[in-house]
């Protein structure tokens, strides 16, 4: 009974914390002084942040759908509500998803801040254990702000759950926000262990913190630091138990996910299922990634809503000999539960090849409506570390080393494997000579372009491409008439989303991003 009361108290506390919004009037502070008595009282709050992120409001759609649609890899299929504004760059400050992403991010930040404050109240705990717990919470906070600052630019930076007057909050410039993010990730790197708590990769380890530091410094163009942290991860793969999966398909096969050495940080949806969803009679805390990418009319349980569909140029420009194309996209599928005839993509309601990474092997939990699957989603994997190391090394004049990292990625792609898929037949792919190793003499801008293209292919549809377009200022090229996805409305101010209009209306300190 005592444990039940503790959990009930935590649920109440989390409700108050996670419902905090920057545009709401303050309702008083529910102080955690009496709640946090031992370190075991803190971990449920930290775990609560993972649950908030593993939801359709955040990584299950709220964050990931815009990231896919704004890239040059994914276009609108069937247009749905305000989501339809992202791909053609027509987003306005009143877009409901711009608002919901902002809100869900700050709700989770508030929860992380409460956990960090709660740790500070524990005077008698083991200092090393307290620092590890704080490292977890600060990793989460850094992770959330890293997305926010890249998407919105000038944002409020809030590092305490005690906000006396929300309407007094002001925005901080990106440079300042990045300083705080790096401070959080450095704290996590210094205090977390090589193995994550419970040895599950939906919680951060020292390796996850190093990976994100490498990514952050890459985004900032600090190539020495990006290389330093990426190389640290590479040099410690044994202790961290990291490495490339042998078969690229296994990265997106639910039966293999939790055994993968390639995963560095994962959003765990299968362990965060709570409440009933009246539309599916299953679970509320699930995600839209499968259905929005899946084929409308596809045989259960592999179908979806055909909302996020790559431009035909993406499929046609991808070398047909690349095994990663076969894993990443589907150009044929069973379209009727009552027949075994596999139909070509020209028979799809949206007649283009669709994304297959998140729909082909969803596990036994996938519902007909597509709301639930056994799929968890990797936010960072070891292949990306190799590509960060490659890009950084090349920028530092170490082209030979950079090529070696790219060739590891290409070598795995040549392995091929077996795609035994009941929704589209059996495919056995023998090892091939494609893609070939990089020419040893390549260097400079030519090698940079090759590495960026390798990122586009290797990390296709994994919510990375938009950030690459922004940090390398590729928009005018990739959305131009000769790009994969020509978009006449693209302009450089679109590199940032607008500050939600509700926030602008209620807080007169906020300044809207230029162009909106």
N, C-alpha and C positions, 0 to 999 in steps of 0.2 A: 504493500500500500504506500509506503514511504517513497518508493521509486516512482509509483504512479503519480503521486502528488508533485514530485520534482519535475516529472515530464510535463504535467499539466501546467505547472508554473512557467516552465520554459516555453511552452506553446503560447501562453498568454504574453510573455515578455517578447517573444519573437513577433507576435502579431502587432504589438504596439510599435516595435522598432521598425519592422519591415514596411509598415504602412505610412511611415513618415514621408512627407513629400515637401519639396522646397517651396511649393506655392500654397501650402496649407497654413492656417493659423496655428500657432503653438498650442498644444493641449496639455502641456506640462511634461516634465521629464520623469519617466519611470526609471529611477536610479537602480543600477544593478548591485549596489553595495550589499544589500541583504540577500541577494540571489547567489552571487559568486562567493562561495566559501572555500572551495578546493578547486584544483585544476580540472577535476572531473566535471565540475559545473560549467567550465568554459568550453569544453570540446563540443557539447551539443549546439552551442551558439555558432561555433566555427563550422560545424557540419551543416548548420542551417544555411550558411552562405552558399554551400555547394548545392543544396536543394533549391535555393532561389535561382541560382544560375542555370540549373538543369530543369528548365521549365520553358513552356512555349512563349512566355513573355521575354525570355532572354536568349539563351543559346539554342533553344528549340524553335526559333522563328524570329523573335523580335530583333535580335542582332544579326543572325545569319542570313535571313532572307534579303534584307537590304544589301548586305555585303556581296551576296551572289549577284543580285540584279544590277548593282552599280558597276560591276566588272564588265570586261569585254568578252566574257565567257558564257554569260547567261542573259537571255532576253525574256520578255513577257511571253507567256503562252496565253492561256485564258486569263484575262485581266480580272483582278479581284480587288475591289475596294481601293484604299490608298496605296497598296503595294504597287499598283500599276504605274505610279508616278516615278518610281526610282530608276528603272531602266532607261526611259527617254529623257531623264533629267528635267522633270517637271515638278519636283518636290517643292512644296511651299511650307511656311512656318506652321500652318494649321494641319499638316499631315498627321493623322492620328498615330502612326507608327513612329514618327519622329518623337512624339510626346511619350509614348509608352516605353520606348527604349531608354529614353532619358530617365523616366520615373523608375523603371525596374532596376536600372544601374544604381541610382542613388539609394533605393531601398536596400539593396545588398550591401552597399558601402556603409550604410547606417548600422547594419547588423555586424559587419566586420569591426566598425569603430566601437561598438558596444562590447564586443569580445575583447578588444585591445584594452579598453578602459577597465573592464572587469579583471583582467590579468593584473593591472596595476594595483588593484585592491588586495591582492593576495600577498600578504607580507610573510607568511610562514611556509610558503611552498618551496620546492626545490628550484633553485634559480635556473639551472640548465633546462629543466622541464618547462618552466614558465617561458623561457626565451624561445624554446621550440614552438610552443603554442602561439606565442606572439608572432613568430616567423611565419606560421601558417596564415594567420589572420592578415598580416601585412602583405603577404604574397597575393591573397585574394584582392585586397584593396588596390594593390599595384596593378594587378591584372585588369580590374574594372576601369581604373583611370587610364590605363594604356589604350584601351578601346575608346573611351570617351574623348580623350584629347585629340586622337587622330580623326575622330568623326565630327566633333563640334568645334575644335580649336580653343578659344577662350571659354573656360568653364569654371564654375565654382569649385574650389578645392576645400573639402570638408573633412577634417580628421578627428572630429569629436562627436559623440552622440548628443551633446548638450548644446542645442541651438536655442538661444533665448528669443531672438527675433529673426525668423527666416527671411523677412523682407529686407534685412540689412546686409544680406550676403552679397558679395561682389564676385565678379569673374576674375580668374587669374590667367595670365598669359601662358601659352604653351611651354615656354622655356622654364617657367617656375613650376608648372605642374610636372614636367619631366624630372626636375630635381627631386621632387617628392617621390615620384614613382621609383626612381633609381635608389633613393634612400630606403624605401620599403623593400625593394628587391635585394639590395645589398644586405639588409638586416636578415632577410630570409636565407640568403646564400650563406651568411656567416653562422647562422644558428640552426638551420635544418640539417638533418642527417642525410647520408647518401641514400638511405632507404626511407621511403615515406612512411608516415604513421599507418600501421596496419599493413604495410607493404601493398597498398593499393594506389594506382597512379591517378586516381581522381583526387588525391591529396598531393600537395607539392613535396618535393624532395630538394636537396641541395642542387641536384642536376636540373630540375625544372626551373629553379631560380636562376641558375647560370644560363640556361637556354633563353629565358626571357630577357635577361640582361644583354645577351648577344643580339637578340632581335631589336631591343630598344636602341642600343648603340648603332646598329645598322640603320635604323630609321633616322637617327640623328646625323648619320654620316660620319660618326666617330669610328673609323675603320680599325684603328689600333685596339680599342676596347672591344669592338664587336669580334675581332679575331681572337683576342685574349680569352674571352669567355667561351666562344665556340670551340676553341682549341682545348680549353680546360675540359669541356664535356667529352670531346673526342679522346683526349688522353686518359680519361677516367671511365671509359666505357665498361671495363671489367668490373670495377667496384659498383658502378651504377646499373649494371646489367642492361646496357643499351646496345643496340645493333640493328642492322637492316633485316627486315623479314625476308625470307627466301622467296616467297611468292607474293607479289604485289596484291593479288586478290585477297589474300588472307588478312590484309589490313582492314578490309571491309566485309569480313565474314564474321558474323556474331559468335560463332563457335570458337574462333581463334583470338578474339579481341583481348581477353584478359590474360592470355599467354604471350602476348606480343612484346618482344624486347624493344620494338621500335617506338612504342608509345612513351612519351615523356610526361604529358599532362592530358587528362581525359575528363570530359564532362559525363558524369555517371547518371544516366536517366533511369536505368533499371532498378537502382537502389533508392530512388526518390519518387516512388509512385504513391501518391496520397489523394484521397478523395474520389468522388465519383464524377465522371463526365457524362451528363445526360445524353449526349449525342452518340456515345459509343457504348455505354453501359460498362465501361472499363475504368480508366483512371484519368484524373484531371491533370496531374502533374506530368504530362507527357509532351510530345513535341510534334511540330508540323513538318519537320525536315523531310521525312519519307513521303508523305502525301503531296507536298507542294512540288517535289521533284519527280514523282511517279507519273505513269501514263494513265490518263483518263480512259476508263473502260478496260484497263488491264485486268487480267484474271486475278481473282483473290488468291493470296494476299499481296500481290505485287503491283497492283494498280495505284492510282493516285488522282491528282486533280489537274495535272498538266499546266501548272501555273508558272514554274520556272523551267524554261526550255532553252537550251543553247541555240544560238543562231546557226543556221545550216553551214555557214562558213567555218565554224569551229570544227565540225565533224569532217567536212570535206578537205580542210587544210591539214588535218592530223594524219600523219603517215599511217597507212593501213597496216604496215608491218609492226607497228608499235603495240606490244601487248597491253600497255597502259590504256590505249584507246578502247580495247575490248572490255577491260575492267571498268572503265570510267563511264562509258556510254552504252546504251542499248539501241540497236537499230532494228530489232524485231522482238515480238512478244506475243504470248497468248492473249487474245482479246476477249475471250468468251470462256466462262467457267464450264461450259457444256461441250467444248470441243478441244481437240488437241492440235489444232492447226495454228502454227506460229505465223503471225502476220508481219509484213515489213513495215517500216516506219511510215511509208506513204499511206498506209491504212489507218494510222493513228489519227485521232480527232484533231490534234495539233501535229501536222504531218512533218515532224522533224525528229531526229534521234534525241532521246531523252537521257538524263543523268541516271546512271545505274549504281553508283557507289553506295548509295544509302537505301536502295530498294531491292537489290537482287538477293541478298541473304539476310533478311530481317529477323530470322529466328522464329520460334513458335508463337511468340506473343503478339505478332502483328495482327491487327484487326482488319476486317473488310474495309472499314472507313479509312484505315491507314493512320489513325491517331497514335497507335501504340505499336512499338516493336521492341525487340530485345537489343536493339542497337544503341551503343554508347558512342559518343562522338569525340574524336581526338582533336584537341586544340593545338598540340605541338608534338611532332614526331621527329625521330632521329635523322631522317632524310633531310629535314629542313635545317638542322644543325650543320650537316655537310655542305648544304648550299649557302648558308650564311658564311661558313668558313671559306668556301670557294670565292664568293663575291668579295669578302674582306681581304683575303690573301691577294687576289688580283689587283685590288685597289692599292695594295701596299707593294706592288711590283713582284709578287711571288707567284707568277703565272703557272709555273710548273707544279707547284703544290696545289694551286687552285684546280688545275686540270685533274689531278689525282682524285680530288674529292668528287668532282662531277663524274668521273669514270666509275666510281663506286656505285653511284646512282644508276648509271647506264648499264653497268654490269648486271645489276639486279633485274633491270627491265628485260635484259636478254634471256634471263632464266625461263621466263614464261611459266606456264603451269596449267592447271585444269580448272575450267569453269563448268561445273556440273550444275546446271540451273534448270529446275523443273518448269520455270515459266518461259524458257526459250531454248531448250534443248541442251545437249552436251557438247562442250567445246574442249578439245584437248590440244594445247598449243606447245609444240616442241621448242626447245631453246633455239634462238635465232642469232643472226649477226647484226640485228638492228635493236637499238641504236648503236652505231659504231662509237668507239672511243674518240675523244676529242683530239684533233690534230695537235701534236706536241708543240708546234711552233706558234700556236695562237696565243695572243696576249692583248692587253689594252682594252679598248672599247669593243673590239670584235668579241673578245672573250666575255666581257660584261654582258653584251647583248645575248650571247649564247647561254650564259648562266640565268639571266632573266627568263629566257624562253624555256630553259629546263625547269625553272620554278613554275612557270605557267602550266607545263605539262604534268610534272611530277605531283604538284599540289593542286591539280585542277579541281575546281568546285569546292575546295576546302577552306574558303573564306579568307584566302591570302591575297588573291590577285588585285583586288581593289587597292589595298594598302601599297602594293608594289607600284601600281599605276601612279598613285599620289606621290610617293617618296621619290620616284624617278621622273616625275612630271611627263608621263607618257600619254596623257589624255588626248591631246590634239592629234597624236599619231594613231592611237588604237581606236579612237572613235571617229576618225576622219574617213574620207571616202574609200581609202584603201585598207582600212582596218577590218578586223574580224567582225565588228559590230558597229557600223556607221550610225552615229547619233548626231543629228543636226543641231540639237539643243545643247550639246555639251559646251560648257565654258569653264575656265579655270576656277571661277568662284564656286563651282559645284564640287570642288575637292572637299568642301566642308558642308555638312548639313546645316540647316537653319536652327537657331535656338528656338525651341517650341514657343508658339505665340502665347500660350497660357502663361508661361514663365515670364515672357516679355511684358505682358499686360499687368502682372501682379507685382513684379519687382522692377522698379524704375531704375535700379542701378545697372541692369543688364543692357548690353549693347548688342544689337543684331549683327550677324555676320554679313559682310559686304555682299551685295547682289540680291538680297532677299527683301 
